[in-house]
């Protein structure tokens, strides 16, 4: 059997040696959930499974984990929304990453960062900057990591106007931090 490239997302039915534990962990969560008639799934265990899906780029298991979270009533937890966006984006399903984000009731900064990074990762810098503008319009304050992500998108497409806005936010923060220290 040919060795698969580690950068290719795993397709339906394929499981690498490194992600067999991941499949077993998800199966255990599914069995426990359905045996107990829809009881809540452990958020910590689901978090670990999602981290594994990202590491092994396993789209199939990411989808199964997402369905499990929906059936157990926990897909709207901000941390999990961020992880599901990252899972789908890293595993090559940009469409599903966007669906998770737009189904979110109140995305936090991490979800915004995940979807903006997903746009950049998939070559949609214009979409990333539109989302940045929308986020700023909603008065969601970007952190340093988000500001760097925004600058990357600006640089990728040469968007000077948004670059100036981001630069002004950075300068304003520097001035505010110096005023609070002194």
Secondary structure, DSSP 4 states (H G I P E B T S, - for coil): -PPPPTTSPBPTT---GGGHHHHHHHHHHHHHHHHTTSPPPPHHHHHHHHHHHHHHTBHHHHHHHHHHHHHHT-TT-HHHHHHHHHHHHHTT-HHHHHHHHHH-SS--HHHHHHHHHHHHHTT-HHHHHHHHHHHHHTTPPP-HHHHHHHHHHHHHHT-HHHHHHHHHHHHHHHHHHHHHH-
